Amino acid sequence: MDVIAPELMRRFDIPGPRYTSYPTADRFKVEPDAASLVDALRVRASGPALPMAIYIHIPFCDSVCYYCACNKVITKDHSKATDYLTYLEKEIDLVSRQLAGPQGERSTVSQLHLGGGSPTFLTDDELAGLVTRLRNRFQIQENAECSIEIDPRTVDSQRLAHLRQLGFNRVSFGVQDFDTQVQVAVHRVQPFEMVKSLMEQARALKFDSINMDLIYGLPHQTPISFARTLDQISELRPDRIALYAYAHLPARFKPQRRIDVLMLPGANLKLQMLDLAIARLLEEGYEYIGMDHFALPNDELAVVKREGRLQRNFQGYHTNAGSDLLGFGVSAISQVGRAYSQNVKTLIEYYAALDDSHLPVDRGLTLSDDDDLRREVIMSLMCQGAASIPALEKKYGIVFSEYFDEALIRLSEFESFGLVSCDKEEIKVSKAGWFFVRAIAMAFDKYLWQHADHQRFSKVL
Ligand code: SF4
């Protein structure tokens, strides 16, 4: 039986943002300079000492995966990381100085994530140096979530043990697919046995949570081949699974031009693979968190989802309530209070800004009252699958049905298919509606309807 009714897939699998923020990053303006981030940091420093999250972007990779849409630098020259780390430390120093208390107290950090690119492009010593610098500049809580993305081809048991020693307690392995033909076609060959051995070592090292990323829609994938990958995933049983759809956009992402378009599965096959994967993961006892995320019932992500405390930021779903996020490195995004800011994307620009002792901010946005309200509605729907109307009316001094009259009309189509219900008390996403939560949230996105430009996003499934 289909997990998602084919009619719903046809009607509601539309292009739309992933809502890792609202307004989405493509709405950030070029005009803001670093000043708005500095102001937000100062406001934060003068307020209550709430813990924050840190994201560090390490852009380097040894070789290119053809499906890649990340901001990365492909190089075999590992000395490039040395320069980058020097500048990264400069940026960390500049920001932490703005946040220091009157006696130079360090800000508290409850979540640290290293992503890329490939953070494991760095040597063990370089990673240790980076973590030490962070610990010198920030107070990383003892029970902080410290996670790192791992390219399985770049680590062995010793490196994993070193990461554990440095304090990382969560790892995420990029798997995508175990089929050899698919791996060759996307230029990322990493045999099942390699990943299995790392997984066993990570378990032995007692990492709290192990995530694996999968992608459906890659060249040569079929429902049969993908079912075999899912069998292997069931054998490994990671705590979390992120299941992404491959979006073929070769005009935007150069490496994708190396993918043979004739070998890509069509839209129907893609949806079959999605349906197959969802059914299989639910059968294996995973809970559906939202969008592309699944977790075992005892994983913290599933626990916070059940308790209505799920959060969403630029790294996707997470467990850290209401914290500001500092992003360091090229293209990293920060969210401090009402200010969003994104760093420049190239190494040249990044180094030049820091040589001048400027924060390397490229673009950003300070939320208006309307943005703030819509952000709350959209994030409540994306994370809790519900929005309380009396609470929003009280907090923002609005009459919900008047303020959001157009959005409520847009929701009526979802309502008629049982994907969402709306009354005077709340908007509630149904179990079937969870698969289309992005499309439901879009009803409240002012920018999307002003510009009628949602076609440029990937589809919601
Ligand atoms: S998918 Fe990851 S490892 Fe592959 S090129 Fe992109 S950033 Fe690098």
Boltz pocket constraint, residues with backbone or C-beta under 6 A from the ligand:
constraints:
  - pocket:
      binder: B
      contacts: [[A, 59], [A, 60], [A, 61], [A, 63], [A, 64], [A, 65], [A, 68], [A, 69], [A, 70], [A, 72], [A, 116], [A, 117], [A, 118], [A, 151], [A, 174]]
      max_distance: 6.0
